[in-house]
Amino acid sequence: MYFNRQLVFLYIILAVSCGYLASSQSLGSPIVDGGLTPAFFPMLVGCAAILFASMLIVQKLRTVQEEVPATAPRTYIHLWVVVAIFFYVLAFKPLGYFLSSGLFVFALIVLFSSFEKLPVKAALAAVVTGVAYIMFQQLFGVRLPTLWG
């Protein structure tokens, strides 16, 4: 019960999140003179990742494991996510933030849902990309690459 494929993956995510948070501590204080520093966001992401991974582990431990029929096709979504991340990293600088991030978020939404209602999913990806841009550019003062230079 404590070790199946899904739980082992969540344990790995929790361990990586803890390591990420520990390494973000080397960036310095997240708040200096009443203002946020570049260390704030990595620490926030690390804490959120630990919290969500822990919640997923507890949720998974509480549910009764149902047997998956042997005829169910394997989706390999985890491999497609890795491929999407790889192409996102490659495309980020040449295509700029908006295009690469919008395509990446759209791809993740489609991977974890279905191919239905694509315009709604594209709009959601645009909103997520826009909110992230405002957060990084305006709140944190991070200059993001653009397609037009």
RAHUSUL-V798757 format. One record per residue. RES is the residue in one letter. OMEGA is omega in degrees with one decimal (999 if undefined). Layout:
BEGIN
res omega
RES OMEGA
RES OMEGA
END
This chain:
BEGIN
res omega
M -176.9
Y -179.4
F 166.9
N -174.1
R -178.0
Q -179.6
L 177.9
V 177.1
F 179.6
L 176.2
Y 178.6
I 177.6
I 178.2
L 179.5
A 178.2
V 178.4
S 176.7
C 176.9
G 178.4
Y 179.3
L 178.8
A 179.6
S 178.5
S 177.6
Q -178.9
S -179.1
L 178.6
G -177.6
S -179.7
P -179.7
I 178.1
V 179.0
D 177.6
G 179.9
G 179.1
L 176.8
T 177.5
P 179.4
A -175.5
F -174.4
F 177.4
P 178.0
M 177.8
L 179.1
V 179.2
G 178.7
C 179.5
A 180.0
A 177.9
I 180.0
L -176.9
F 177.1
A 178.6
S 178.7
M 179.0
L 178.0
I 179.3
V 179.4
Q -179.4
K 179.3
L -179.7
R -176.6
T 175.8
V -178.6
Q 176.2
E 178.7
E 176.5
V 179.5
P -178.1
A -178.9
T -179.4
A -179.3
P 176.8
R -175.1
T -179.5
Y -179.5
I -178.7
H 177.7
L 177.9
W 176.3
V 177.9
V 177.7
V 179.1
A 178.1
I 179.3
F -179.5
F 176.4
Y 179.0
V 178.7
L -173.4
A -171.3
F -177.1
K -178.1
P -178.0
L -178.5
G -175.9
Y -171.1
F -176.5
L -178.1
S -179.0
S 177.8
G 177.8
L -179.5
F -180.0
V 177.6
F 179.3
A 179.3
L 178.7
I -179.8
V 179.7
L -175.5
F 176.3
S -179.1
S 179.9
F 178.2
E 175.8
K -178.2
L 177.6
P 178.1
V 179.3
K 176.5
A 177.5
A 177.6
L 177.4
A 178.1
A 178.7
V 179.2
V 179.1
T 178.7
G 178.6
V 178.0
A 177.9
Y 179.2
I -179.2
M -177.4
F -173.8
Q -173.6
Q -175.6
L -176.0
F 178.8
G 180.0
V 178.0
R -178.7
L -179.4
P 177.1
T 179.9
L -176.3
W 172.5
G 999
END
